[in-house]
Amino acid sequence: MEKTITVFGSSSPTKDEYLLAYNIGKLIGEKKLNICNGGYYGTMEASAKGCFEEGSRTVGITVEEFGNTTPNPYIIENIVAKTLFKRLEILREKGDAYIVLPGNTGTLIELSLVWEYHNKGTSDKLILVHNFWKDVINSIEPKREISFSIPDNFKDFYNKAKNCKMFVVDDLLKGTDFLCSFLMKK
């Protein structure tokens, strides 16, 4: 069964953030997993490009009410959502797990959405979050089911992931590698 990781992030990243998104997409593609994201530019383009170059499937969710439904050139399948809220629903549903990169208010909405589904007990999908969001997460929920570090090895990650909903980490590439392996074992 094909697995998909939904990647959230900025449409106007720094050069380092763009490169991180590209490398995350490449790593996901190397593991033969798929990516779903917002379909436009910035980290969406970067992660799709990395995944696309490895021959994996890329899905973009663009928005009709934004007035532009043209995806970046690395999106294989473009789904046009009528509204932003419909887009968020599709992004959440498509993901078997989520990666949240640095971003702005749009990324914050996406993080909040997948996090809230955990809080309501209707999702057990893992969320891997860049440390960029650490203060926000700590101010809202500094305790339950959140790990603020990545284990040293996959076995420890796997065991911790059974009881953890979110990892907030500096080393997003290592976390992505573990997340991909975790999905492949499920």
C-alpha positions as CSV (number, residue, x, y, z in Angstrom):
1,M,0.0,0.0,0.0
2,E,1.3,3.4,-1.0
3,K,2.1,5.8,1.9
4,T,2.0,9.6,1.6
5,I,3.6,12.3,3.8
6,T,1.9,15.7,3.7
7,V,4.5,18.4,4.0
8,F,3.5,21.9,5.2
9,G,5.7,25.0,4.9
10,S,6.3,28.5,3.6
11,S,5.6,29.8,0.2
12,S,8.5,32.3,0.7
13,P,11.3,30.3,2.5
14,T,14.9,31.3,3.1
15,K,17.5,29.6,0.9
16,D,18.3,27.2,3.8
17,E,14.6,26.4,4.3
18,Y,14.2,25.7,0.6
19,L,17.2,23.4,0.6
20,L,15.8,21.6,3.7
21,A,12.5,21.1,2.0
22,Y,14.2,19.8,-1.1
23,N,16.3,17.3,0.9
24,I,13.2,16.2,2.8
25,G,11.4,15.6,-0.5
26,K,14.4,13.7,-1.9
27,L,14.6,11.5,1.2
28,I,10.9,10.7,1.0
29,G,11.2,9.9,-2.7
30,E,14.3,7.7,-2.0
31,K,12.1,5.7,0.4
32,K,9.5,5.3,-2.4
33,L,6.9,7.2,-0.4
34,N,4.8,10.0,-1.9
35,I,4.4,13.7,-1.0
36,C,1.3,15.8,-0.8
37,N,1.5,19.5,-0.3
38,G,-0.1,22.8,-1.2
39,G,1.2,22.6,-4.8
40,Y,2.5,26.1,-5.2
41,Y,6.0,27.5,-4.8
42,G,8.5,27.9,-2.0
43,T,8.9,24.8,0.2
44,M,6.0,23.2,-1.6
45,E,8.0,23.3,-4.9
46,A,11.2,22.3,-3.2
47,S,9.8,19.2,-1.4
48,A,7.9,18.2,-4.6
49,K,11.0,18.6,-6.7
50,G,13.1,16.4,-4.4
51,C,10.5,13.7,-4.4
52,F,9.7,14.0,-8.1
53,E,13.4,13.6,-9.0
54,E,13.4,10.3,-7.1
55,G,10.5,9.0,-9.2
56,S,7.8,9.1,-6.5
57,R,4.4,10.6,-6.7
58,T,3.7,14.2,-5.9
59,V,0.2,15.6,-5.2
60,G,-0.6,19.3,-4.9
61,I,-3.7,20.8,-3.5
62,T,-4.3,24.3,-5.1
63,V,-7.2,26.6,-4.3
64,E,-9.8,28.0,-6.6
65,E,-10.6,31.0,-4.4
66,F,-7.0,32.1,-4.5
67,G,-7.4,32.7,-8.3
68,N,-4.5,30.6,-9.3
69,T,-4.8,26.8,-9.6
70,T,-1.6,26.3,-11.6
71,P,0.8,24.0,-9.6
72,N,4.6,24.1,-9.6
73,P,6.2,21.9,-12.4
74,Y,7.0,19.0,-10.0
75,I,3.4,18.2,-9.1
76,I,2.2,15.1,-10.9
77,E,-1.4,15.3,-9.7
78,N,-3.1,18.6,-9.0
79,I,-6.3,18.6,-7.0
80,V,-8.2,21.9,-7.1
81,A,-10.0,22.7,-3.9
82,K,-12.8,25.2,-4.0
83,T,-11.8,26.9,-0.7
84,L,-8.9,27.1,1.7
85,F,-10.9,25.0,4.2
86,K,-11.5,22.3,1.6
87,R,-7.8,22.3,0.8
88,L,-6.9,21.9,4.5
89,E,-9.3,18.9,4.7
90,I,-7.7,17.2,1.6
91,L,-4.2,17.9,2.9
92,R,-5.0,16.3,6.2
93,E,-6.8,13.3,4.7
94,K,-4.1,12.5,2.1
95,G,-1.3,12.3,4.7
96,D,-0.3,9.1,6.5
97,A,2.0,11.4,8.5
98,Y,2.9,15.1,8.5
99,I,6.0,17.2,8.4
100,V,5.8,20.8,9.4
101,L,8.6,23.1,8.2
102,P,9.1,26.8,9.2
103,G,6.3,29.0,7.8
104,N,3.8,31.7,8.4
105,T,0.1,31.8,9.3
106,G,-0.9,29.3,6.7
107,T,1.6,26.8,8.0
108,L,0.4,27.5,11.6
109,I,-3.2,26.8,10.5
110,E,-2.0,23.4,9.0
111,L,-0.1,22.5,12.1
112,S,-3.0,23.5,14.3
113,L,-5.4,21.4,12.3
114,V,-3.5,18.1,12.4
115,W,-2.6,18.7,16.0
116,E,-6.3,19.3,17.0
117,Y,-7.3,16.0,15.4
118,H,-4.9,14.3,17.8
119,N,-6.2,16.3,20.7
120,K,-9.8,15.2,19.9
121,G,-8.6,11.5,19.6
122,T,-9.6,11.1,16.0
123,S,-6.1,10.8,14.6
124,D,-3.0,8.8,15.4
125,K,-0.9,10.0,12.5
126,L,2.6,11.2,13.5
127,I,3.5,14.8,13.2
128,L,7.2,15.8,12.7
129,V,7.7,19.5,13.4
130,H,10.7,21.8,12.9
131,N,12.0,23.4,16.1
132,F,11.0,26.7,14.5
133,W,7.5,26.0,16.1
134,K,8.9,24.9,19.5
135,D,7.9,28.0,21.5
136,V,4.4,28.0,20.0
137,I,3.9,24.4,20.9
138,N,5.4,24.8,24.3
139,S,3.1,27.7,25.1
140,I,0.0,25.7,24.2
141,E,0.8,22.2,25.3
142,P,4.1,21.7,27.0
143,K,3.6,18.1,28.1
144,R,1.3,15.4,26.7
145,E,2.5,13.1,23.9
146,I,5.1,15.5,22.5
147,S,8.8,14.7,22.2
148,F,11.2,17.6,22.0
149,S,14.1,15.5,20.8
150,I,14.7,12.8,18.2
151,P,15.9,9.5,19.6
152,D,19.4,8.4,18.6
153,N,18.3,5.3,16.7
154,F,15.3,4.0,14.8
155,K,14.4,1.3,17.3
156,D,14.0,4.0,20.1
157,F,12.1,6.2,17.7
158,Y,9.7,3.4,16.7
159,N,9.0,2.5,20.4
160,K,8.5,6.2,21.3
161,A,6.3,6.8,18.3
162,K,3.8,4.3,19.5
163,N,2.8,6.6,22.3
164,C,3.8,10.0,20.9
165,K,1.8,12.2,18.6
166,M,4.4,14.8,17.8
167,F,8.2,15.1,17.5
168,V,9.6,18.7,17.6
169,V,13.2,18.5,16.4
170,D,16.2,20.3,15.1
171,D,17.4,17.5,12.9
172,L,14.4,17.3,10.5
173,L,16.3,15.1,8.0
174,K,17.1,12.4,10.6
175,G,13.5,12.7,11.8
176,T,12.2,12.3,8.2
177,D,14.4,9.2,7.7
178,F,12.9,7.7,10.9
179,L,9.4,8.8,10.0
180,C,9.7,7.2,6.5
181,S,11.0,3.9,8.1
182,F,8.2,4.0,10.6
183,L,5.5,4.3,7.9
184,M,7.1,1.5,5.9
185,K,6.8,-0.8,8.9
186,K,3.1,0.0,9.6
